[in-house]
């Protein structure tokens, strides 16, 4: 969701995936999320949080209102 937030705000992904983190894998993560091949966002779609036509990282809701307990 952090990637969606920085994308929404028009900020660069290196704010989330900074050089000093991710054990040297920040560039790979930036490349993956830039190409739409990141991880975790299929659940955001299942919870109806992503925009139905545009998909991730375009959000229609920022807070999940579905509970699967």
N, C-alpha and C positions, 0 to 999 in steps of 0.2 A: 504494500500500500504506500510505502514511502516513495517508490518509483512513480506511482500515479500522482502523488502530491507534488513532487518536484516537476513532473511533466506538466501538470495543471498550472503551476506557477511560472512555467517557462524557465526553470533553472536547470543547470547541467546535472547529469547523473553522477558526476564525481563528487557532488555534495553528499550523496548517499554512500557510494562506493569509493571512498577516499583511498589514496595511495598507501597510507600507513596501515590500512586494515585488510582483512580478508586474505591474509597470508600470501600477499603478492598477487592475488587473483582478481584485483579490482578491475583491471582492463578487460579481462574475460567476462566479468559480470556486466560491465557497461556494454560490451559488444552484444552479449546475449539479450539483455533487456532492450537495447536499441533495435535489435532485429526481431523482437516479439517472441523470443525463445527463452525467456526467463523461467522462473518457477513460482509456484504458489498461487498464481492468478486464476487458474481454473476454478478454484473454490470461490473466488470473488464472483465469478459468473454464475456458479451454482446457487449462490446466495442472492442473486439478482442485484448485485451492487454495481456491476459494470454496465456501460451503455449498451443496450441490446443490439444496435447496428454497428457501432464503432468498435466495441470490445475494449479490452484492456489496452492502454492505461486510462481510457476515458471512463470516468465514473459517473453514475447517476445517483449513488448514495455513498456516503462516507462512513456511515455507522450501520452495522448489520442488525437487521431486525428479525432474522430467522434464527430460531434456536432448535437444534437437533438433539436435545437432551431427552 
